[in-house]
Amino acid sequence: MSEAAEIAQWIGHLADPDPAERSAAAKRLRVEAYSLCLPAIQEWIRDAEFRGLVRQVPVEGRSEPSAEWTPIVVGIAVRPENFERIRVANGSPKLADVPPDQDAMEFELRFGEHSDFDILTTRAPRGEGAIARYLQKFGEGIQQIEINVTDVDRATEILRARFKLTPIYPATRVGADGTRVNFLLVPAADGRKVLIEIVEPAAKS
């Protein structure tokens, strides 16, 4: 079985009636996500200023991100019919409020203390939106890795100036639930590339 087929199989298990099967699939997907993004994140997190911008998620006594461990959210792209199956199997989490000009629907999943996922699908399967194009080209899979920061503008500027990366958008844009976001396509394991979303959560009212 190919790696892509294995990933698709694990994604399918996120809709399994057995919570243990769903949790095991989530663990496998998280390991795969880290293997994709670790080459890039290892370099970024060694920069003290960037490391200080990453939102801390205390786990197992860790007080701040390190080169080996950084809190991430795994963005999984699925077809619309599987989007609803996964959502129902996991208690129908609230749908995110996605800006109407963006071709996406999404909800969050959590497995254990820190296994966070965004499950994403397209509103227009034959359209030209980012999720639709990903599904057309690759099928279901790990579409993006998300890193939460306290200041998306500064984090993006560090990646631009110090790591010679070009953000996909020239300026920060509004994301789901009032977040502020930008994206970078960066080198990953085995010569591949991975889409990383830099996310600043919405300010609390």
MDAnalysis code that builds the backbone (N, CA, C; Angstrom):
import MDAnalysis as mda
import numpy as np

u = mda.Universe.empty(615, n_residues=205, atom_resindex=np.repeat(np.arange(205), 3), trajectory=True)
u.add_TopologyAttr("name", ["N", "CA", "C"] * 205)
u.add_TopologyAttr("resid", np.arange(1, 206))
u.add_TopologyAttr("resname", ["MET", "SER", "GLU", "ALA", "ALA", "GLU", "ILE", "ALA", "GLN", "TRP", "ILE", "GLY", "HIS", "LEU", "ALA", "ASP", "PRO", "ASP", "PRO", "ALA", "GLU", "ARG", "SER", "ALA", "ALA", "ALA", "LYS", "ARG", "LEU", "ARG", "VAL", "GLU", "ALA", "TYR", "SER", "LEU", "CYS", "LEU", "PRO", "ALA", "ILE", "GLN", "GLU", "TRP", "ILE", "ARG", "ASP", "ALA", "GLU", "PHE", "ARG", "GLY", "LEU", "VAL", "ARG", "GLN", "VAL", "PRO", "VAL", "GLU", "GLY", "ARG", "SER", "GLU", "PRO", "SER", "ALA", "GLU", "TRP", "THR", "PRO", "ILE", "VAL", "VAL", "GLY", "ILE", "ALA", "VAL", "ARG", "PRO", "GLU", "ASN", "PHE", "GLU", "ARG", "ILE", "ARG", "VAL", "ALA", "ASN", "GLY", "SER", "PRO", "LYS", "LEU", "ALA", "ASP", "VAL", "PRO", "PRO", "ASP", "GLN", "ASP", "ALA", "MET", "GLU", "PHE", "GLU", "LEU", "ARG", "PHE", "GLY", "GLU", "HIS", "SER", "ASP", "PHE", "ASP", "ILE", "LEU", "THR", "THR", "ARG", "ALA", "PRO", "ARG", "GLY", "GLU", "GLY", "ALA", "ILE", "ALA", "ARG", "TYR", "LEU", "GLN", "LYS", "PHE", "GLY", "GLU", "GLY", "ILE", "GLN", "GLN", "ILE", "GLU", "ILE", "ASN", "VAL", "THR", "ASP", "VAL", "ASP", "ARG", "ALA", "THR", "GLU", "ILE", "LEU", "ARG", "ALA", "ARG", "PHE", "LYS", "LEU", "THR", "PRO", "ILE", "TYR", "PRO", "ALA", "THR", "ARG", "VAL", "GLY", "ALA", "ASP", "GLY", "THR", "ARG", "VAL", "ASN", "PHE", "LEU", "LEU", "VAL", "PRO", "ALA", "ALA", "ASP", "GLY", "ARG", "LYS", "VAL", "LEU", "ILE", "GLU", "ILE", "VAL", "GLU", "PRO", "ALA", "ALA", "LYS", "SER"])
u.atoms.positions = np.array([
    [0.843, -1.194, 0.000],
    [0.000, 0.000, 0.000],
    [0.882, 1.249, 0.000],
    [0.567, 2.223, -0.842],
    [1.356, 3.446, -0.909],
    [1.128, 4.302, 0.327],
    [2.061, 5.234, 0.543],
    [1.932, 6.133, 1.693],
    [0.640, 6.941, 1.616],
    [0.314, 7.444, 0.413],
    [-0.914, 8.226, 0.255],
    [-2.146, 7.386, 0.569],
    [-2.120, 6.121, 0.156],
    [-3.258, 5.237, 0.431],
    [-3.378, 4.960, 1.924],
    [-2.246, 4.810, 2.614],
    [-2.279, 4.601, 4.058],
    [-2.870, 5.813, 4.765],
    [-2.439, 7.011, 4.347],
    [-2.972, 8.231, 4.958],
    [-4.476, 8.321, 4.739],
    [-4.927, 8.015, 3.512],
    [-6.366, 8.047, 3.231],
    [-7.109, 7.033, 4.095],
    [-6.492, 5.891, 4.327],
    [-7.117, 4.870, 5.170],
    [-7.241, 5.364, 6.613],
    [-6.188, 6.001, 7.124],
    [-6.252, 6.534, 8.488],
    [-7.325, 7.614, 8.587],
    [-7.421, 8.437, 7.559],
    [-8.464, 9.479, 7.559],
    [-9.840, 8.830, 7.628],
    [-10.039, 7.752, 6.875],
    [-11.313, 7.043, 6.929],
    [-11.642, 6.546, 8.321],
    [-10.616, 6.141, 9.063],
    [-10.838, 5.631, 10.420],
    [-11.246, 6.725, 11.398],
    [-11.091, 7.984, 11.029],
    [-11.579, 9.071, 11.900],
    [-13.096, 9.044, 12.020],
    [-13.767, 8.305, 11.135],
    [-15.232, 8.157, 11.203],
    [-15.632, 6.808, 11.790],
    [-14.682, 6.045, 12.314],
    [-14.988, 4.724, 12.856],
    [-15.894, 4.850, 14.087],
    [-16.853, 3.932, 14.251],
    [-17.711, 3.983, 15.451],
    [-16.940, 3.766, 16.751],
    [-15.785, 3.107, 16.666],
    [-14.993, 2.798, 17.861],
    [-14.061, 3.964, 18.191],
    [-14.226, 4.597, 19.353],
    [-13.341, 5.719, 19.712],
    [-11.862, 5.345, 19.720],
    [-11.547, 4.110, 20.079],
    [-10.145, 3.688, 20.100],
    [-9.562, 3.669, 18.690],
    [-10.363, 3.252, 17.714],
    [-9.899, 3.263, 16.323],
    [-9.678, 4.691, 15.837],
    [-10.578, 5.581, 16.215],
    [-10.415, 6.986, 15.817],
    [-9.162, 7.583, 16.441],
    [-8.941, 7.287, 17.703],
    [-7.762, 7.819, 18.391],
    [-6.476, 7.270, 17.794],
    [-6.457, 5.980, 17.451],
    [-5.263, 5.388, 16.847],
    [-4.977, 6.009, 15.483],
    [-6.033, 6.246, 14.700],
    [-5.849, 6.879, 13.392],
    [-5.310, 8.290, 13.555],
    [-5.825, 9.027, 14.537],
    [-5.349, 10.388, 14.785],
    [-3.870, 10.390, 15.143],
    [-3.446, 9.417, 15.950],
    [-2.034, 9.336, 16.330],
    [-1.156, 9.098, 15.110],
    [-1.577, 8.203, 14.214],
    [-0.788, 7.929, 13.015],
    [-0.710, 9.161, 12.120],
    [-1.816, 9.873, 11.993],
    [-1.832, 11.080, 11.158],
    [-0.941, 12.167, 11.749],
    [-0.938, 12.269, 13.057],
    [-0.100, 13.291, 13.699],
    [1.387, 12.982, 13.496],
    [1.757, 11.714, 13.631],
    [3.151, 11.327, 13.396],
    [3.558, 11.660, 11.963],
    [2.689, 11.355, 11.007],
    [2.982, 11.650, 9.610],
    [3.119, 13.154, 9.396],
    [2.258, 13.939, 10.033],
    [2.317, 15.392, 9.889],
    [3.645, 15.937, 10.419],
    [4.076, 15.448, 11.584],
    [5.360, 15.903, 12.120],
    [6.507, 15.533, 11.188],
    [6.447, 14.354, 10.582],
    [7.533, 13.951, 9.684],
    [7.599, 14.865, 8.464],
    [6.456, 15.399, 8.044],
    [6.424, 16.315, 6.913],
    [7.032, 17.676, 7.251],
    [6.664, 18.209, 8.412],
    [7.012, 19.612, 8.694],
    [8.258, 19.789, 9.544],
    [8.785, 18.706, 10.133],
    [9.900, 18.855, 11.065],
    [11.136, 19.519, 10.468],
    [11.530, 19.193, 9.206],
    [12.728, 19.872, 8.676],
    [12.620, 21.393, 8.706],
    [11.451, 21.923, 8.366],
    [11.267, 23.370, 8.387],
    [11.190, 23.892, 9.815],
    [10.371, 23.262, 10.644],
    [10.138, 23.770, 11.997],
    [11.413, 23.733, 12.831],
    [12.260, 22.714, 12.636],
    [13.504, 22.648, 13.397],
    [14.338, 23.906, 13.217],
    [14.381, 24.417, 11.980],
    [15.152, 25.626, 11.726],
    [14.466, 26.851, 12.329],
    [13.182, 26.984, 12.121],
    [12.466, 28.175, 12.591],
    [12.530, 28.304, 14.106],
    [12.322, 27.189, 14.799],
    [12.172, 27.257, 16.246],
    [13.495, 27.527, 16.945],
    [14.614, 27.354, 16.217],
    [15.908, 27.709, 16.799],
    [16.100, 29.221, 16.848],
    [15.279, 29.930, 16.081],
    [15.305, 31.392, 16.142],
    [14.533, 31.822, 17.396],
    [15.224, 32.482, 18.324],
    [14.617, 32.785, 19.625],
    [13.380, 33.663, 19.496],
    [13.413, 34.625, 18.575],
    [12.256, 35.510, 18.450],
    [11.047, 34.750, 17.898],
    [11.263, 33.935, 16.879],
    [10.135, 33.155, 16.343],
    [9.605, 32.200, 17.413],
    [10.507, 31.536, 18.125],
    [10.086, 30.607, 19.178],
    [9.229, 31.323, 20.219],
    [9.589, 32.552, 20.520],
    [8.810, 33.308, 21.497],
    [7.425, 33.689, 21.023],
    [7.206, 33.666, 19.710],
    [5.892, 33.999, 19.171],
    [4.944, 32.806, 19.111],
    [5.497, 31.590, 19.168],
    [4.651, 30.390, 19.100],
    [3.851, 30.260, 20.386],
    [2.545, 30.086, 20.227],
    [1.674, 29.976, 21.403],
    [1.975, 28.687, 22.154],
    [2.234, 28.833, 23.441],
    [2.647, 27.703, 24.254],
    [1.445, 26.839, 24.627],
    [1.645, 25.526, 24.527],
    [0.637, 24.558, 24.954],
    [1.343, 23.597, 25.895],
    [1.248, 23.827, 27.223],
    [2.003, 22.980, 28.150],
    [1.574, 21.514, 28.053],
    [2.524, 20.652, 27.745],
    [2.276, 19.221, 27.656],
    [3.466, 18.495, 28.261],
    [3.198, 17.555, 29.157],
    [4.238, 16.714, 29.737],
    [5.399, 17.544, 30.301],
    [5.056, 18.627, 30.976],
    [6.065, 19.419, 31.643],
    [6.823, 20.390, 30.769],
    [6.563, 20.410, 29.450],
    [7.272, 21.344, 28.578],
    [6.677, 22.736, 28.747],
    [7.537, 23.718, 28.935],
    [7.038, 25.073, 29.151],
    [7.106, 25.935, 27.902],
    [7.864, 25.493, 26.887],
    [7.959, 26.267, 25.652],
    [8.340, 25.343, 24.501],
    [8.076, 25.777, 23.266],
    [8.441, 24.938, 22.122],
    [9.954, 24.718, 22.061],
    [10.350, 23.614, 21.468],
    [11.768, 23.320, 21.266],
    [11.967, 22.925, 19.816],
    [13.208, 22.708, 19.433],
    [13.494, 22.302, 18.052],
    [12.869, 20.956, 17.732],
    [12.673, 20.107, 18.749],
    [12.116, 18.779, 18.526],
    [10.604, 18.749, 18.694],
    [10.037, 19.723, 19.369],
    [8.607, 19.664, 19.677],
    [8.007, 21.064, 19.562],
    [7.021, 21.180, 18.742],
    [6.285, 22.425, 18.583],
    [4.807, 22.083, 18.436],
    [3.922, 22.777, 19.144],
    [2.499, 22.478, 19.000],
    [2.018, 22.815, 17.596],
    [1.387, 21.850, 16.950],
    [0.852, 22.068, 15.610],
    [-0.601, 21.620, 15.563],
    [-1.316, 22.109, 14.563],
    [-2.652, 21.626, 14.234],
    [-2.563, 21.043, 12.832],
    [-3.097, 19.844, 12.650],
    [-2.995, 19.142, 11.376],
    [-4.266, 19.394, 10.569],
    [-4.122, 19.991, 9.393],
    [-5.261, 20.267, 8.522],
    [-5.472, 19.114, 7.552],
    [-6.596, 18.432, 7.684],
    [-6.913, 17.254, 6.865],
    [-7.994, 17.620, 5.859],
    [-7.710, 17.460, 4.575],
    [-8.702, 17.713, 3.526],
    [-9.441, 16.423, 3.213],
    [-10.774, 16.496, 3.238],
    [-11.607, 15.327, 2.949],
    [-12.717, 15.725, 1.984],
    [-13.262, 14.735, 1.303],
    [-14.389, 14.987, 0.413],
    [-15.632, 15.324, 1.236],
    [-16.569, 16.088, 0.665],
    [-17.738, 16.534, 1.438],
    [-18.495, 15.415, 2.145],
    [-18.679, 14.266, 1.483],
    [-19.438, 13.183, 2.118],
    [-18.714, 12.609, 3.329],
    [-17.379, 12.553, 3.277],
    [-16.610, 12.059, 4.413],
    [-16.485, 13.110, 5.507],
    [-16.493, 14.363, 5.127],
    [-16.496, 15.462, 6.100],
    [-17.650, 15.273, 7.080],
    [-18.841, 15.010, 6.560],
    [-20.008, 14.870, 7.430],
    [-19.946, 13.569, 8.228],
    [-19.436, 12.498, 7.629],
    [-19.304, 11.224, 8.348],
    [-18.362, 11.377, 9.540],
    [-17.225, 12.031, 9.332],
    [-16.262, 12.223, 10.419],
    [-16.859, 13.120, 11.499],
    [-17.558, 14.140, 11.068],
    [-18.156, 15.074, 12.035],
    [-19.189, 14.369, 12.915],
    [-20.084, 13.600, 12.315],
    [-21.121, 12.908, 13.075],
    [-20.503, 11.883, 14.026],
    [-19.492, 11.146, 13.556],
    [-18.853, 10.121, 14.390],
    [-18.185, 10.717, 15.621],
    [-17.824, 11.987, 15.552],
    [-17.116, 12.644, 16.656],
    [-17.999, 13.641, 17.403],
    [-19.316, 13.422, 17.366],
    [-20.224, 14.235, 18.175],
    [-20.646, 15.537, 17.552],
    [-20.493, 15.680, 16.243],
    [-20.928, 16.874, 15.499],
    [-20.355, 18.169, 16.070],
    [-19.021, 18.324, 16.065],
    [-18.425, 19.590, 16.531],
    [-18.953, 20.785, 15.737],
    [-18.880, 21.934, 16.365],
    [-19.349, 23.177, 15.744],
    [-18.550, 23.465, 14.477],
    [-19.270, 23.889, 13.434],
    [-18.599, 24.310, 12.209],
    [-17.945, 25.671, 12.432],
    [-16.767, 25.852, 11.875],
    [-16.084, 27.145, 11.962],
    [-16.792, 28.158, 11.068],
    [-16.633, 29.415, 11.423],
    [-17.177, 30.517, 10.620],
    [-16.110, 30.928, 9.606],
    [-16.213, 30.391, 8.400],
    [-15.226, 30.652, 7.347],
    [-15.717, 31.814, 6.487],
    [-14.858, 32.806, 6.196],
    [-15.281, 33.921, 5.338],
    [-15.907, 33.417, 4.037],
    [-16.994, 34.043, 3.590],
    [-17.727, 33.536, 2.426],
    [-16.922, 33.525, 1.134],
    [-15.856, 34.333, 1.054],
    [-15.067, 34.337, -0.181],
    [-14.049, 33.203, -0.223],
    [-13.983, 32.390, 0.829],
    [-13.034, 31.278, 0.880],
    [-13.781, 29.963, 0.714],
    [-13.289, 29.136, -0.179],
    [-13.941, 27.869, -0.504],
    [-13.567, 26.808, 0.520],
    [-14.213, 26.855, 1.683],
    [-13.894, 25.854, 2.699],
    [-15.009, 25.750, 3.725],
    [-15.155, 24.556, 4.255],
    [-15.904, 24.295, 5.473],
    [-14.941, 23.557, 6.393],
    [-15.069, 23.788, 7.699],
    [-14.135, 23.114, 8.605],
    [-14.689, 23.004, 10.010],
    [-14.136, 22.044, 10.753],
    [-14.404, 21.928, 12.184],
    [-13.160, 21.365, 12.848],
    [-13.067, 21.549, 14.159],
    [-11.904, 21.110, 14.916],
    [-12.182, 19.772, 15.594],
    [-11.129, 18.963, 15.680],
    [-11.180, 17.710, 16.431],
    [-10.009, 17.686, 17.404],
    [-10.237, 17.098, 18.578],
    [-9.148, 16.925, 19.544],
    [-9.160, 15.492, 20.047],
    [-7.980, 14.890, 20.059],
    [-7.809, 13.542, 20.589],
    [-6.747, 13.615, 21.679],
    [-7.136, 13.425, 22.929],
    [-6.181, 13.532, 24.015],
    [-5.847, 14.982, 24.304],
    [-4.679, 15.187, 24.925],
    [-4.317, 16.519, 25.392],
    [-3.983, 17.488, 24.270],
    [-3.364, 17.004, 23.213],
    [-2.805, 17.956, 22.260],
    [-2.860, 17.482, 20.824],
    [-3.666, 16.465, 20.509],
    [-3.772, 16.003, 19.122],
    [-4.873, 16.780, 18.420],
    [-4.548, 17.967, 17.971],
    [-5.537, 18.846, 17.365],
    [-5.543, 18.707, 15.850],
    [-6.757, 18.710, 15.291],
    [-6.944, 18.609, 13.850],
    [-7.980, 19.621, 13.396],
    [-7.797, 20.135, 12.191],
    [-8.847, 20.842, 11.473],
    [-9.266, 19.936, 10.322],
    [-10.534, 19.574, 10.286],
    [-11.060, 18.772, 9.186],
    [-11.667, 19.746, 8.186],
    [-11.185, 19.690, 6.941],
    [-11.519, 20.693, 5.925],
    [-12.156, 20.031, 4.715],
    [-13.110, 20.720, 4.104],
    [-13.635, 20.270, 2.827],
    [-13.989, 21.487, 1.983],
    [-14.343, 21.218, 0.733],
    [-14.684, 22.287, -0.203],
    [-16.192, 22.487, -0.282],
    [-16.592, 23.712, -0.548],
    [-18.001, 23.982, -0.822],
    [-18.344, 23.672, -2.275],
    [-17.331, 23.653, -3.136],
    [-17.549, 23.480, -4.580],
    [-16.535, 22.466, -5.110],
    [-16.867, 21.153, -5.083],
    [-15.894, 20.120, -5.457],
    [-15.272, 20.286, -6.834],
    [-15.967, 20.915, -7.767],
    [-15.400, 21.122, -9.104],
    [-14.876, 22.546, -9.298],
    [-14.746, 23.260, -8.194],
    [-14.324, 24.652, -8.266],
    [-12.819, 24.820, -8.275],
    [-12.394, 26.078, -8.116],
    [-10.979, 26.434, -8.168],
    [-10.430, 26.836, -6.806],
    [-11.179, 26.587, -5.741],
    [-10.683, 26.895, -4.409],
    [-9.528, 25.998, -4.013],
    [-8.791, 26.411, -2.967],
    [-7.583, 25.681, -2.568],
    [-7.885, 24.244, -2.161],
    [-8.950, 24.037, -1.389],
    [-9.272, 22.685, -0.947],
    [-9.764, 21.843, -2.125],
    [-10.600, 22.432, -2.972],
    [-11.092, 21.702, -4.150],
    [-9.923, 21.265, -5.028],
    [-8.965, 22.164, -5.272],
    [-7.828, 21.823, -6.132],
    [-6.953, 20.756, -5.486],
    [-6.790, 20.831, -4.170],
    [-5.998, 19.806, -3.476],
    [-6.655, 18.435, -3.641],
    [-7.969, 18.361, -3.407],
    [-8.670, 17.084, -3.515],
    [-8.629, 16.542, -4.942],
    [-8.748, 17.435, -5.921],
    [-8.690, 17.003, -7.316],
    [-7.320, 16.422, -7.665],
    [-6.266, 17.011, -7.105],
    [-4.902, 16.601, -7.456],
    [-4.394, 15.424, -6.632],
    [-4.690, 15.439, -5.332],
    [-4.083, 14.464, -4.424],
    [-5.074, 13.509, -3.777],
    [-6.353, 13.836, -3.783],
    [-7.298, 13.071, -2.982],
    [-7.216, 13.487, -1.522],
    [-7.834, 12.728, -0.649],
    [-7.848, 13.085, 0.773],
    [-6.447, 12.947, 1.377],
    [-6.078, 13.899, 2.218],
    [-4.748, 13.836, 2.799],
    [-4.475, 14.988, 3.745],
    [-3.213, 15.081, 4.180],
    [-2.769, 16.177, 5.052],
    [-2.527, 17.384, 4.161],
    [-3.455, 18.318, 4.174],
    [-3.405, 19.457, 3.257],
    [-2.518, 20.571, 3.780],
    [-2.456, 20.736, 5.115],
    [-1.644, 21.810, 5.678],
    [-1.302, 21.504, 7.125],
    [-0.271, 22.199, 7.602],
    [0.121, 22.162, 9.007],
    [-0.039, 23.574, 9.551],
    [-0.690, 23.716, 10.705],
    [-0.954, 25.042, 11.260],
    [-0.124, 25.258, 12.522],
    [0.488, 26.441, 12.607],
    [1.231, 26.839, 13.798],
    [0.584, 28.099, 14.347],
    [0.166, 28.057, 15.600],
    [-0.476, 29.204, 16.228],
    [0.566, 30.119, 16.857],
    [0.430, 31.411, 16.577],
    [1.378, 32.404, 17.074],
    [0.622, 33.574, 17.700],
    [1.344, 34.386, 18.428],
    [0.724, 35.558, 19.047],
    [0.701, 36.762, 18.117],
    [1.531, 36.763, 17.069],
    [1.601, 37.890, 16.140],
    [1.945, 37.356, 14.752],
    [0.927, 37.184, 13.915],
    [1.154, 36.574, 12.602],
    [1.990, 37.485, 11.703],
    [1.820, 38.806, 11.818],
    [2.589, 39.711, 10.969],
    [4.085, 39.596, 11.262],
    [4.432, 39.598, 12.539],
    [5.855, 39.518, 12.896],
    [6.421, 38.140, 12.560],
    [5.661, 37.072, 12.835],
    [6.140, 35.733, 12.528],
    [6.390, 35.575, 11.034],
    [5.471, 36.094, 10.212],
    [5.633, 36.000, 8.762],
    [6.838, 36.799, 8.301],
    [7.056, 37.965, 8.899],
    [8.195, 38.786, 8.508],
    [9.519, 38.101, 8.865],
    [9.571, 37.422, 10.004],
    [10.783, 36.678, 10.374],
    [11.070, 35.589, 9.344],
    [10.038, 34.871, 8.946],
    [10.227, 33.791, 7.974],
    [10.629, 34.337, 6.612],
    [10.135, 35.526, 6.289],
    [10.500, 36.155, 5.024],
    [11.947, 36.649, 5.060],
    [12.299, 37.376, 6.113],
    [13.602, 38.045, 6.163],
    [14.747, 37.097, 6.516],
    [14.517, 36.199, 7.451],
    [15.615, 35.370, 7.959],
    [15.710, 34.003, 7.287],
    [14.586, 33.547, 6.722],
    [14.587, 32.208, 6.124],
    [14.291, 32.240, 4.624],
    [14.195, 33.459, 4.077],
    [14.040, 33.655, 2.628],
    [12.818, 32.933, 2.055],
    [11.734, 32.920, 2.832],
    [10.491, 32.295, 2.389],
    [9.508, 33.369, 1.935],
    [8.765, 33.084, 0.888],
    [7.800, 34.044, 0.355],
    [6.393, 33.627, 0.759],
    [5.711, 34.418, 1.573],
    [4.329, 34.081, 1.937],
    [3.443, 34.025, 0.703],
    [2.441, 33.186, 0.745],
    [1.531, 33.067, -0.387],
    [0.733, 34.347, -0.581],
    [0.379, 35.008, 0.509],
    [-0.360, 36.266, 0.411],
    [0.555, 37.431, 0.791],
    [0.505, 38.534, 0.053],
    [1.379, 39.664, 0.357],
    [1.064, 40.313, 1.697],
    [-0.154, 40.106, 2.196],
    [-0.537, 40.655, 3.492],
    [-1.374, 39.625, 4.237],
    [-1.368, 39.717, 5.547],
    [-2.183, 38.840, 6.374],
    [-3.652, 38.952, 5.977],
    [-4.369, 37.812, 6.005],
    [-5.785, 37.832, 5.667],
    [-6.604, 37.228, 6.811],
    [-7.911, 37.439, 6.745],
    [-8.807, 36.893, 7.762],
    [-9.066, 35.428, 7.460],
    [-8.978, 34.584, 8.511],
    [-9.265, 33.169, 8.372],
    [-10.520, 32.781, 9.124],
    [-10.669, 31.495, 9.402],
    [-11.857, 30.984, 10.081],
    [-11.956, 31.534, 11.504],
    [-13.184, 31.805, 11.914],
    [-13.478, 32.264, 13.282],
    [-12.695, 33.515, 13.672],
    [-12.456, 34.390, 12.707],
    [-11.820, 35.661, 13.000],
    [-10.322, 35.600, 13.215],
    [-9.700, 34.484, 12.885],
    [-8.240, 34.405, 12.993],
    [-7.593, 35.290, 11.930],
    [-6.299, 35.555, 12.098],
    [-5.509, 36.263, 11.103],
    [-4.442, 35.282, 10.636],
    [-4.302, 35.110, 9.312],
    [-3.480, 34.010, 8.803],
    [-2.637, 34.427, 7.600],
    [-1.580, 33.652, 7.378],
    [-0.854, 33.652, 6.106],
    [-0.307, 32.248, 5.912],
    [0.149, 31.951, 4.713],
    [0.578, 30.605, 4.351],
    [1.943, 30.654, 3.686],
    [2.706, 29.549, 3.867],
    [3.992, 29.400, 3.190],
    [4.101, 27.974, 2.688],
    [4.617, 27.809, 1.485],
    [4.902, 26.489, 0.937],
    [6.392, 26.247, 1.141],
    [6.731, 25.276, 1.975],
    [8.125, 25.124, 2.408],
    [8.627, 23.706, 2.128],
    [9.959, 23.554, 2.005],
    [10.536, 22.216, 1.802],
    [10.188, 21.294, 2.964],
    [9.875, 20.045, 2.630],
    [9.527, 19.050, 3.628],
    [10.426, 17.837, 3.461],
    [10.073, 16.761, 4.136],
    [10.865, 15.537, 4.064],
    [10.829, 14.953, 2.657],
    [11.910, 14.259, 2.297],
    [12.006, 13.517, 1.027],
    [11.797, 14.400, -0.204],
    [12.226, 15.660, -0.107],
    [12.132, 16.546, -1.254],
    [10.746, 17.065, -1.559],
    [9.787, 16.760, -0.718],
    [8.428, 17.243, -0.926],
    [8.288, 18.660, -0.389],
    [7.100, 19.220, -0.544],
    [6.794, 20.517, 0.046],
    [5.542, 20.387, 0.893],
    [5.426, 21.245, 1.877],
    [4.265, 21.222, 2.763],
    [3.758, 22.649, 2.927],
    [2.441, 22.786, 2.963],
    [1.809, 24.083, 3.172],
    [1.680, 24.308, 4.668],
    [2.285, 25.391, 5.144],
    [2.201, 25.723, 6.565],
    [1.427, 27.029, 6.720],
    [0.417, 26.963, 7.585],
    [-0.413, 28.139, 7.875],
    [0.031, 28.736, 9.199],
    [0.366, 30.001, 9.184],
    [0.699, 30.730, 10.419],
    [-0.582, 31.427, 10.883],
    [-1.025, 31.117, 12.092],
    [-2.347, 31.510, 12.577],
    [-2.247, 32.331, 13.846],
    [-2.872, 33.485, 13.850],
    [-3.027, 34.288, 15.060],
    [-4.493, 34.203, 15.483],
    [-4.801, 33.587, 16.626],
    [-6.196, 33.453, 17.037],
    [-6.885, 34.805, 17.180],
    [-8.208, 34.796, 17.035],
    [-8.976, 36.033, 17.167],
    [-8.843, 36.588, 18.574],
    [-8.830, 37.898, 18.681],
    [-8.775, 38.541, 19.992],
    [-10.054, 38.247, 20.751],
    [-9.936, 37.962, 22.042],
    [-11.121, 37.694, 22.856],
    [-11.868, 38.985, 23.137],
    [-13.169, 38.930, 22.940],
    [-13.981, 40.147, 23.163],
    [-14.358, 40.264, 24.622],
])
